[in-house]
Amino acid sequence: MIRIYNSLTNRMEAFKPIRENEVSMYVCGSTVYDNIHIGNSRPVVFFDTVARFFTFLGYQVKFVSNFTDIDDKIIRKAKQEETTETVISERYIASILDTYRALNCLPHYKNPKVTETIPEIVQFIELLVEKKGAYVVDGDVYFAIDQVADYGILSGQTKEKLIVGARIEENEKKENPIDFNLWKKTEEGLRFPSPWSEGRPGWHTECVVMINSIFHGPIDIHGGGLDLKFPHHDNEIAQAEVAFNHHIANIWMHNGRIDMAGEKMSKSLGNIIWAHDLVRTIGYQVYRLLLLNVPYGQPMTYRPELITQAETDLDKMMRPYIALKRKLQLEKKSIKVATSLTDASLKGLHQEFVEAMSNDFNTANAITVLFKVAKLLNSMLRSPELNETLASEVVFLFEQLTWVLGIEKALAPLTEEEIDLVRKWQQARQNKDFQTADHYREAVSQLGVFLS
């Protein structure tokens, strides 16, 4: 049984899919005026791992993440570069998708764009106006907060606290100072026709519409960074309550942010680390271990020494795995591929991994299980008698678990030339021709062959 901490109810809950053997997931994506930094990439990596685990368990996963491709920030960027918003948004969509691939993320079920969803957004706002959940003033449309009794149900904010405690921009058009914009009349940037004015949608309404347009009802999981909990996700829920009488998702999940030495990562502070730069430097496996070693709900402070630790951890895992696969090929001339587990101890490790991930996706504990599997790989390397069946099952288990975490390694079999090189090294050692053996040693080591 999978148990997940639900941000909506603030408690652990058993996961029960709306549709049998299917998981519907939506995670708020990027506003595409720039590349994503390491903080933005945390939900990308984490929720990809969630989707992988559900897939591993046999679910059909429909994982959607959007692109906000019209926004004030995109308009400003286009003005600075003297180009169009479309040029800016398409450039960064391509770049962000490239970063997703570099991070070894599975392709999403869909990546909807706001500009492709305008008719549905207009129709949705019309529904809210019809249901008295929104009102029109001079071509602008605002959501009526007073129509939602439990506004702030996700974050714990209340209307009274917000009105009294928040610094709210004065707007004489609003009936309530905390009402938010659904449609903005504008003469600037990309704009679209509507019954009220030429303009563009408000940010908070876009995700609600895209979820409903794709899934046609509530979904299993809605995720995103903790910074989106209020006001974005609260405002999503408020609109869905008025329009559809539900909370969008049965389970809401939020990942903690990444700080830089205790400071929030931001462009104004000049402490941004771009995800595509870092992943190209350290590789996706180290990058993902870096993020997954910390429970997703906790904040994370980025430090260079965490990269060093992740590199060490990856080496401890991968070195015996590669060496055992090489040993299997060298000793048996082919690799026997296991497709199931028969050994009781391996079944136990498999179950331990599943239990860790089923406990609110405890990736840190799941990584601990991987170390146990790596220890078994090591012991088999040093065994004078190689049990091929057991060895192939350990390799199979390791490959399954690393796939779930997205740190799997594609390992091509040794070529005939490479095998010949290893044989020459082995023959030189047997002949006690240590000078020749040393000559081949480095090249053999680079192939991942265990050097006893």
PyMOL commands that set and color helices and strands:
alter all, ss='L'
color gray80, all
select helices_A, chain A and resi 38-56+72-81+85-102+114-116+118-130+145-147+159-165+203-215+226-244+275-282+284-292+304-332+344-358+363-381+388-405+416-430+434-446
alter helices_A, ss='H'
color red, helices_A
select strands_A, chain A and resi 3-6+11-14+22-31+60-68+134-137+140-143+180-185+199-201+219-225+249-255+258-260+263-264+300-302
alter strands_A, ss='S'
color yellow, strands_A
deselect
rebuild
show_as cartoon
